[in-house]
């Protein structure tokens, strides 16, 4: 069954799905990173949106 993008629940917001272009675009635009950087973070911390955001904020502060 195809992914129904009209049905969005808490699980949709709680995980980063690298297979969905709109999600990748959101994360890369929001944090000013490349797709490969996002993939590396997800590989390192897992697909949890909160873990990805925490890691991206932490690494952004270290660089700044």
One Martini backbone bead per residue (centre of mass of N, CA, C, O) as a GRO file, in nm:
protein
   64
    1UNK     BB    1   0.098   0.036   0.021
    2UNK     BB    2   0.075   0.353  -0.001
    3UNK     BB    3   0.170   0.656   0.100
    4UNK     BB    4  -0.041   0.861   0.294
    5UNK     BB    5  -0.008   1.211   0.310
    6UNK     BB    6  -0.291   1.279   0.460
    7UNK     BB    7  -0.174   1.094   0.692
    8UNK     BB    8  -0.097   1.255   1.002
    9UNK     BB    9   0.091   1.177   1.274
   10UNK     BB   10   0.307   1.151   1.525
   11UNK     BB   11   0.494   0.950   1.368
   12UNK     BB   12   0.560   1.151   1.136
   13UNK     BB   13   0.713   1.365   1.334
   14UNK     BB   14   0.917   1.152   1.495
   15UNK     BB   15   1.041   1.094   1.202
   16UNK     BB   16   1.298   1.040   0.968
   17UNK     BB   17   1.241   1.032   0.610
   18UNK     BB   18   1.464   0.978   0.345
   19UNK     BB   19   1.231   0.899   0.118
   20UNK     BB   20   1.124   1.196   0.161
   21UNK     BB   21   1.160   1.488   0.006
   22UNK     BB   22   1.013   1.687   0.204
   23UNK     BB   23   1.185   1.608   0.452
   24UNK     BB   24   1.464   1.665   0.348
   25UNK     BB   25   1.408   1.962   0.278
   26UNK     BB   26   1.340   2.059   0.559
   27UNK     BB   27   1.611   1.983   0.701
   28UNK     BB   28   1.810   2.127   0.507
   29UNK     BB   29   1.684   2.412   0.523
   30UNK     BB   30   1.674   2.457   0.834
   31UNK     BB   31   2.008   2.374   0.869
   32UNK     BB   32   2.199   2.408   0.621
   33UNK     BB   33   2.222   2.123   0.471
   34UNK     BB   34   2.296   1.833   0.338
   35UNK     BB   35   2.197   1.525   0.254
   36UNK     BB   36   2.454   1.379   0.355
   37UNK     BB   37   2.449   1.502   0.639
   38UNK     BB   38   2.175   1.389   0.720
   39UNK     BB   39   2.241   1.091   0.679
   40UNK     BB   40   2.468   1.082   0.892
   41UNK     BB   41   2.297   1.157   1.136
   42UNK     BB   42   2.092   0.927   1.114
   43UNK     BB   43   2.305   0.704   1.137
   44UNK     BB   44   2.411   0.796   1.422
   45UNK     BB   45   2.105   0.855   1.585
   46UNK     BB   46   1.873   0.813   1.405
   47UNK     BB   47   1.516   0.878   1.320
   48UNK     BB   48   1.477   1.069   1.541
   49UNK     BB   49   1.384   1.390   1.544
   50UNK     BB   50   1.500   1.481   1.818
   51UNK     BB   51   1.788   1.366   1.776
   52UNK     BB   52   1.854   1.518   1.517
   53UNK     BB   53   1.811   1.803   1.622
   54UNK     BB   54   2.014   1.793   1.854
   55UNK     BB   55   2.263   1.732   1.677
   56UNK     BB   56   2.240   1.979   1.488
   57UNK     BB   57   2.259   2.192   1.711
   58UNK     BB   58   2.529   2.101   1.830
   59UNK     BB   59   2.702   2.124   1.566
   60UNK     BB   60   2.637   2.422   1.512
   61UNK     BB   61   2.762   2.537   1.775
   62UNK     BB   62   3.053   2.430   1.729
   63UNK     BB   63   3.096   2.596   1.456
   64UNK     BB   64   3.004   2.892   1.580
   0.00000   0.00000   0.00000
